[in-house]
Amino acid sequence: MALAGRPHRIAVLALDPVVGFDLTIPSTIFGNATRADGTRLYDVKVCGVRAEPVRASAGFTIVPDHGAEALAEADTVIIPGTYLPEARQTGTLPDDVAEALALIRPGTRIASICTGAFVLAAAGLLDGRPATTHWIRAELFRSLYPQVKLDEDLLFIDDGDVLTSAGLGAGVDLCLHLVRSDFGSEVANRAARHCVVPPWRDGGQSQFIERVIPDEGSDGTGPTRVWALERLDQEISLADMASYARMSVRTFSRRFKAETGQSPGTWLLQQRIRHACHLLETTDLTVDRIAEAAGLGTSASLRHHLRGTLGVSPLAYRKTFRAA
């Protein structure tokens, strides 16, 4: 929000090596957040720990106009994704980065994009808080920062004075959310139109997570999972799966959980939902027919499960992911 008649000051801290795509998002979104008369509402400064060249992951180097002193003047500090080794490998921060973050005034709003959350966590700013990061880094994040309440299904999390976003493009969602929170939907929508991006995206990061199909020739419950995947339009009970695996129900359930981290029932429902999503993306079948083909019974059941899992309706999912 504008403060004392001046634009809201944002400092974007580029940490070597920075994710180049992430670094450009705040300047682009906030730079296009204006009043109807064109008055700019944000003053965005890109800074480094020092005003020296910073390598980007995409094969180029940037030279920030400002050093860490910009952090002391900011109303909001944003940390884009970074490959900073200490934060991503040992859960620590190098001394110069820690000293730079110490310049941030109490009460300053702090946000991260993508793996910038590793930096916030290493600084202790996410302890006991909900947060998100890129889904592909979720397991690593949890191992380094178990004290953080990580939820990799969400595009962004607003916890008041600290906000985090999922990977890459979710930084756009986060920045538009901040504009909307500061100045309302009209300003956020105007910025989104200028940047040719949707002002709001339905659902969460779980829509984008890549899934793995088990190897039919593997030991354990893998062949049974392949067998079940070929029969998703049919009723399949736990007893059916155990029988195919030639195990007792108790042994099968234990082995299944050990191999997948899920109960057979939870896994099977998840596969039905994923198959329904695949059909929404690749066919013209009606929602009723897709529900039947995925073994979910009715369109109401499909809508219920899709909203519960991905946060979107079947039609919204199809609109977003339908192949050209």
N, C-alpha and C positions, 0 to 999 in steps of 0.2 A: 504494500500500500504506500501511497505517497505520504511523506513525512515532513511536517513543518514547511509545506509549500515547495518541497523539492522532490525529485524522482526518488524512488526506492533504489537503494544502492545494492548491487549484486556483485560479489567477487567470485569468479570461477577459478579454482585452484588447479592448475595443470601439474600433475606429478609424473615425472619421468619414470618409465615410458607411458605416456597418456594414450587412451583409446581415442584416436582422431575423430571418429564419428561423434562420440559422446561430447567431446570438447566443443563442437560447433553448435550443439543443440541450444544451450541457454542463450547465447548471443542471438541466435536466429529467432527463437520464440519471443524472448523478452524484448528484443530489439524491434519487434513488430507489434508489440502491445501498446497501442496508442488510444487516445481519446478520439472521438469522431472528427475533431478538427485537426488531427494529426499530431497532437502534443504527445511526446514520449513520456511514458510512465515509469520507465526503469533506466537506470544508468548502470550498464554492465561493464565490468573490468575483468579482463583475463589476466591472471597473475601466475607466477611461479614462486617457488621457495625463494628464488632470486630472479632478477630480471635478466635471465640468461636463456640460451636456447634449450628447448625441451623436445626430446625425441617423441614422435608419435608412432603408434603401432602399425600404421598404414604405409610406412616407408618415407616419411617426410619429417622435417623438424620445424617447430614453430618458435618464434621469439616473442614471449609475452611483453606487453607494454609496461607491466607493473611487477614489482616484487611482492613479498609477503606483507608489506605495510598496508596493501589494499584490504587485507583481511580485517584489520583493526577498524576500518571505516565502514565496513559493510553492514547492511541490515539483514542480508541473506548471503550465506556462503554455500556454494555448490561444488562438490568434488566429483568430477567425471570419472568414468572407469579408468583404471590404471593397472599396469603390470608391476607396480612397486613390489620388489621381491620380499622385503621384510614383512609387509602386511599380508601377503598371499602365501608365504611359506612358513613363517615362524610366529605370526600373530603379534609382531612388534612393529615399531616405527623407527626409522633412522632419526638421529638427534635433530637434524635440521628441519625435518617435517614436523616433529613434535613441537619444536620451538615456534614454528610458523603457526600451527594450530593454537598454540597458547596465546597468540595475539588476538584471537577472536573474542569480542566483548561478551560478557554475560548477557543472556537474553537474545542473542543473535540467532536467527533461524538458520538451521543447517540442513542441507540435503545432499544426497549422493545419487549418482546415476550408475547403474550396472555394478561393476566391481569396486566402485568408489566406496561401497558399503564396507569393504574390508578395512579401509582406512578409518572410517568412523568406529568400527568395532575395535580395531587395534588401539584407538585412542580412548576406549572405554565409554564412548558416547552412546552405544547401543545396549549396554548392560541392562538386562531385565526388560528391554523394550521389544516390541514387534518390529520386524524389519524384513526386507526382501533383497534379492540380488539376482543376477543371471541364473536361470535354472540349471545350467550346465555346471555351475560352480557351487551349487547348494551343498553337496556332500562335503567338499573341501571346507566351505565356510563353517558348517556345523562342527567339523572336527577341530577347527582352530578357535571357534568362538561359541562354545556350548551354552554360554550364559545369555546369548541372544535368542529371542523367540522368532526364529526364522520361518517365514511362510513363502516358499518359492512359487506358489500358485497365483500370486497377485501381481498386477502390473505396477502398482506402487502402494506404499503405506504412508499415511499421514498420521504421525503420532504427536501432533502439536508443533513443538519447536524443532523436532527432528523428523525428516522425511527420507524415505529410500525408494528407489525404483528398481524394477527388474532390468533385464539386459537391453542395451542399445536403444531400439526404437521406443521402449517404454519411458525413456527419458523425455520424449516429446509429451507423453501423457502426463508425466509428473509436472513438467514446466507449465503446461496448459492448466493443470489443476491449481498451481500456485497463482497464476494470473486470475483464474476464476475466483479463487479465494480472496485475492487482494482487491480486485476491481469489478468482479461480476462476469456473468456469462456473455454479455454483449461484447466486452473487450476481448475476452478469450476467444469467442467465435470469430471476431474480426482478425485476430492474429492467426488463427487456424486457417481461415480462408486465404489469407495472404501467403501462408506457407504451404497451401494445398495439402493439408492433412485433416483428418477427421477431428472435430473438437472433442469428441468423446468416443472411446472404444468400449464395446461391451465385453464382458468376460475377463479372464485373467490369463496369466502366463502359461497355465496348464494346457491351453489350447495348442501351444507351440512346441511342447516337449516331444522329442523324438522317442518312439517306442521300439522295443526289441522283441522280435519273434523268436521263440525257443528253437533250438536245433532238434529236429526230429530224431536224429540218431544219438542224442545224448542219453546218459544214464539218468536214473531218478525219475522225476515226474515230468521231464521235458516232453517225451513222446505223448503222454496223456494230455498235456497242454495243447500240443499240435492237433491231436484227435478232437479235442473240444473246440478249437478254433475252426475246424472244418464243419462243425455242427451247431453253430450259434443260433440258427433258426429253430432249433429243437429244445425241448426241455432236457436239462442235464442235471442230475442230482449228484450229491457228494458220493453216494453209493455207486452210481454209474461210473464216476471217475476212478474211484478206488478199485472197482471191479476190473476196469480196463487196465489199470496199472498192476493188477494182480497183487494187491496189498489189502490189508484190513483197513477199515475206515480210519481207525486211530493212527496206524502207522503212516498211511497216506497223508493224513492231515498234518502230522508232525513233519514229514519229509517235505511236503509242499511249502509249509511255512518257513522251513529252514532254507529252502532254495529260492523262494521268491519274496520272502518278507511279508506275505499276505496269506490270509486264509483262502481256501479254494473258492468259497462263495464270493468273497470280495473280489478276488481276481477275475472270476467268471463274469461278474457284473461289469467290471471295468472293461473287459474285452467286448462285451455286448455294446457298451456305450461307444467304444472306439470304432467298432464295425459300423454302427449307426452313423458316426461322424464321417467315415470313409464313404458311405453310400450318399450322404448329403452332399459331399464334395464332388462325387464322380457320376451320379445318376440323376435322372428326372423323376425317380420314384416319389410318390406322395409320402408324407410323414407317417400316415397309417401303415403303408406298405413297408416302409423302412423299419418301423417299430416291430412288425411281424418278422421281418427278415433277420433282425438282430436278436430276436427272442425276448423282446421287452413287452410284448403283448399289445398295448394300445398306444396311440399317439399321446394320450395324457401321461402315461407312464414314461415315455421317451422324453417329453417336455420336463417332467419332474426330475428325472435323473440328469438330463443335460444341464438344467439350471443349477442343480445341486453340485454337479462336478465342475462345470466350466463357467457357470454364471451367465449363460446365454440360452435363448430359445433355439429350436431347430432351424427356424427360418433365418434368424440372425446369423447363426453359424454358417448356413449355406451361402448367404449373401457375402460373408467375409471370405470364405475359403473356396468357393466354387471355381473350378478350373475354367479358364477362358475357352 
